[in-house]
Amino acid sequence: MQNQIRIVSTKKLSERQKQQLLSADFSVFEADFISIQNKDFKIETINDYLIFTSQNAVESVLTNKKLAEIKSRKCFCVGEKTKALLEENGFEVVADADYAAELASLICNQYSKNSFTFFCGNIRRDFLPDALRLVEIKLDEVEVYETVLTTHKIAFEPDAILFFSPSGVKSYLLENKIEDENCFCIGNSTAEALKYVTPNRIIANQPTIESVIMKCIENYKN
C-alpha cells in the first residue's frame, strides 16, 4: 500500500483489534464517541421472560440489588457477546438473534402468550417494543442505562470511519463533517443513521467489532 489509509474508530478498540488494522498498514485514531452511565433502577414485578438487546443493559442489571430475583427468569437477547455475558453471569438464554427485528419475529411467532421485561437504555430503538405491542404481548420497559454523547474533533481528513451505533454517528457529526470517507457500519440501524449523510456506507457481515474491522481491511486490500 503506497499511501497509508487513515482510519477513525468511534470506539476504543482492544489491543488485538487495533493491531489488526495496524498490521494491514493503516494508521488508526480511536476514541469513545459515546459513554454509558448505569442507572440505579427499581423493579417491582418481573414478567415471564427478560429481553436484553445490549451488553450495556446486562452490565447495569448485574449491579442491581434484586439481581438474584431477576436471574430466576430466562432471557432473550440480541448479539453473541450479549449472550456470552449473560451466560457467564448465570443467566439462562432461551434464544438469541443478530438483530432486534429477528428476535421480535421469533417472540411474536412462538411466545405471544407470555409476558416480557425489557431492560434498555434511554435511546433504545422502537422496533422491538412496537412489534411486541402490535400483537398485544405484555411488555414492561425498564431503563437501566443512559447513553451520553462524547464527541471529538478530528484534526485530519480520514479515509474511513468505523461506526458501531447510531449514537456514535450522531456524536461524530456534532463536531465533524463526512465528505468522501468510507463509513463502515456494525449493522443496518447504524447505516440507516448515515442515510442522508453519505452514500459511502458499508455494512459488516456480522454485527461485531471484529467484522467491521475485517470489512474495512478487505475493502482496501481488494
N, C-alpha and C positions, 0 to 999 in steps of 0.2 A: 504494500500500500504506500503510494508515494506521499500523499498528504495525510496527516493524522486526522481521523474522524473525531470531532469534538462532541461528546455526549453529556447531556444534563440528565441526571436521575432525580426525580422529585421525591425520592425516598432514600434514606441512608441504607446502603447495601451492606451485607455481611462481607467479610474479607474474601471469602470464596467467590461470592457473586461478583464483587468488584474485580477480582483477579481474572475472571473470565473475559471481561471487557479489555482489561489491560493487556492480557495475553494475545488478544486479537489486534493489538496495536492501536487501540482507541485511547484518547485522553478523557478522563472522567471527572466531572464536577457533580458532587452529590450533596443533597441537603433534604431535611424533612420539611416538606411544604405544608404538612398538617401535623397537629399533635392531638393526642387523645387524653381526655380527662375523665376518670371514673367518677360516677355519681353515687352518692350514698342513697340508694333507693329502698323504699319499703314495699313489701309484697304481702298482701293479706291472704288471698287464696291462690292456689296453684292448680291449673287445669290438667287434663289428662296427659298432655304431651307438651314438651318445650320446643321452641324454634330458636336457632341461632343462625345468623347469616354472616357473622364475622368473628374473628379471634378476639377483637376488642371487647365484644359483648361477653364472651367467655371469661376473659381476664377480670372484668368487673364483677361478674357473678361470683367468681372464686373468692372475692373479698367480703361477700355478704354474710351476715351472722346467721342467716337461715339456710346456709349452703347445704347442710345435711338433709333438710326437708326438700330443697329444690332438687337435689341429686336423686331423690326417690322416684322422680319421673324420668321417662325415656325421652330421647331427643330426636329431632330432625335438624339437619344443618346444611349450610352451603359451604363448599370448599374442603379439599383434602386436609388442609392444615387446621381448619376449624375442627374437623372430625378428630384429627390426631390429638389436638389439645384437650378436647372433651374426654376422649378415651384415656388419655394419660392421667386425668384427674378423677377417674372413676365413674364418669357418666356412661350410660348405655345409649348408643346411637342406633336408631331403628333404620334410618335411611339418610343418604346424603346425595347432593347433586352439585354440579359445577356452577349452576346459575339458579337464581331465585325463581325464575319462570318455570324451570324444570321441577323444582321442589313443590311449587304451588300446584302444578298439574298433578303430581303424584298424590298430594294430600287431598285435593278436591275429588280425585277419582277413587281413592281407596280408603280415606279416613274421614269422610264427610260427616259421620255421626259423632265424631269426637270433638273435644274442646282443646284449645291451644293457648299457651302463654308464650308471647314473642318478646324476647329480650333484644332491644335495638338501641341505636344511637339517636341523637337529636335531628339528624338529617337523613334518616333512612328513606329508601325509595318506596314508592307506593304500590308497586306491582303485586307483591305477595299478599299484604293485608287486604288490598282491594279484591284480589282474586278469591280469597277465602270468604270474605264478607258477601261477595256476589252470590255465592251458593249457600249463604246463611250458616257458615261454620262459626261457632263461638270462638272469638279471638280477643284476648286481652293483651295490650301492648304495655311493656314496662321499659321506660327509658333508663338505660343503665350507664351510658357514657355520652360525652359531648365531643364533637369534632371541632377543633379550633384551627382556623387558617393561619399559617405561619409563613408568610411569603418571603421570598429573597429576590433581590435584583440581580440579574445575570449580566455581568460586565463584558461579555463577549458574545459573538454570534455562534450559537451551536449548530451542528449539522443535524442532530437528532435529540429528541426529548423522550424520556421514558415516563409514562404516566400510569399510576396504579389505582386511581379512584377519580370519580367526578369532582370530589372536593379538592383533590390535588390539581386538577385542571383549573378550577375556579381560583385557587390560591396563586398558581403560576401567573394567571392572566391579570392579577391585581397590579403586578409590577413589570410585566414583560409582554411583548407582542410576539405572535407567531407569524412568520412570513413563509419561507420556503422549507423550514425544518420538517423532517420526517417525524411523525408522532407515533410512537409505539405504545399501544394500549393493552392493559391487562384483560379487558373484556368489553362487551358490547356497550354497557352503560357508560364506561369511561370514553369510548369512541364517540358515543352519542353527545357527550358534553362538548365535543370539539366540532360538532356537525356544521355549525355556522362560522367556524373559525378558520378551518383549513380542510382541503380535500386529502391532504397527505396523512391519512390515518391508517395504521397497520395494526391489526388485532392479533395478539398472541394465540397460538394453537390451544393452549391451556391457560386458565386464569391463575397463573402463578408468576412470581417474580422471575424465576428461572426461565420460564417460557418466553417472557418479554425480552429478556437478555438474549436468548438464543435466536429469537426472531430478528432482533437488531443485528446480531453478528451475521446471520445468514443473508440478510438483505444487502449488507455491504460486501460480503465475501463473493456474492454472486454478481 
